Amino acid sequence: MNAGSERAPTLWFESALLPGGWARRVRVTGRDGLITAVEPEADPGEEDERHAVGIPGLPNVHSHAFQRAIAGLTERRGPAEDSFWTWREAMYRFVERMDPDQLEAVTALAFAQMLEAGFTRVGEFHYLHQDKSGVPFADPGELAGRIAAAAGETDIALTLLPTFYAHGGFGGRAPSERQRRFITDLERFGRIVESSRRAVGGLTAGNVGVAPHSLRAVTLDELPAVVSLAGGGPVHIHVAEQVREVEDCVAWCGRRPIECLLEAATVDDEWCLVHATHATPAELEWVASAGAVVGLCPMTEASLGDGVFAAPEFRSRGGRLGIGTDSNVLLDAGAELRALEYSQRLTRRLRNVLAGEPGHSTGRSLFDAALAGGTQALAGARARTVGIVGLTANAPFDLVSLDAGHPALIGRREDEILDSWIFAAGREVIDCVWRAGEKVVSGGQHRRREAIVARYRRAMKALLA
């Protein structure tokens, strides 16, 4: 979708979730991809498109879109205990075969399915830079451009996060042969960032930040130079995802990864710390005080056996959360929120752990946290000045309608709708999705689904041959 000057359709909802809470008979108008007015207790116009329930689209703070291609292909046990590290080797073997056309095809499918699942913006943590043999492309941003093309085809809002990946372990250890497609140096990475900005220039609401991959892949001396390239965009980093990562960091420098990061960089509200699974109480306090977002990917973290983040303790300190889909093993915004809550219930043997105050809806608490934290994490410095979230004037015209006729939503009102979507139904209640005022999903199906799936099918047949 290219930027343009046009009026969005006017939508009317029997019930809609606004920043101040649920409202009845809500009329939403827009122009140029933004909401211009939200009118509660309004009569529908003759040409208004009418729906039962409207909610804001959710941000997906963390995705590796190409990994959608291996979903379901890593569920066979190996000769030893399986973990993130054995999964990573399987991922490396697969990605060695993927060419630019196949990357674009897989990415387009992942982005279309995200929209169908209720996500309207994605933070694409992009670390695949070289060709299959590890040789740089003539255009250092060739593959970043393919991601931007997939975003344009599907119409998802894109925060592109080109990723600096130079080493294979803490202290600047040499990378392995299987990491050759990821590896770059600071000079070439600067050109990848420049090319990424050109690639998103034609997208509606496109944005670029940077992502030092992890303290395993970037040295403390390189980190400031990488962060300086953000140019006001967000900064994302993997940190403290696995126990072994923490142990290796302590063995290297005597400090844990989050502690090391907070000493080495000025972490603030432009940062998103992805996973942070194994954080100490003191580290949770530091991150919350810094105003950074923790990007949680509950289904991937469960799939990889990473562990469970101490979400209640972090939230009690004023910490901000976003949700992401990471390896894209399953694309469902409601299911990610459900997995976040259920992981806490299983480890604590309690219910409604993340609801907050007594009497609060767990679904509403999860949704509000993911919307606010995710918006901040994908906006960067703009979040400080804009601060516009949800269905309100000057916010993006990014809306989701829910199918009130679905059995899980029968008789539900207000926050019960969110609770029932998240805990009793999932993505099948997503009816329509508008992105920048354009309807991109109708009846639960992306408008270009047939062509996108056909292209993906060709790519997968070649990759699995």
Secondary structure by P-SEA (a helix, b strand, c coil): cccccccccbbbbcccccccccccbbbbbbccccccccccccccccccccccbbbbbbbbcccccccccccccccccccccccaaaaaaaaaaaaccccaaaaaaaaaaaaaaaaaacccccccccccccccccccccccaaaaaaaaaaaaaacccccccccccccccccccccccccccccccaaaaaaaaaaaaaaaccccbbbbbbbccccccccccaaaaaaaaccccbbbbbccccaaaaaaaaacccccaaaaaaacccccccccccccccccaaaaaaaaaabbbbbbbaaaaaaacccccaaaaaaaabbbbbbbbcccccccaaaaaaaaaaaaaaaacccccccccccccaaaaaaaaaaaaaaaaacccccccccccccccccccccccccccccccccccaaaaaaaaacccccccccbbbcccccccccccccaaaaaaaaaaaaaaaaac
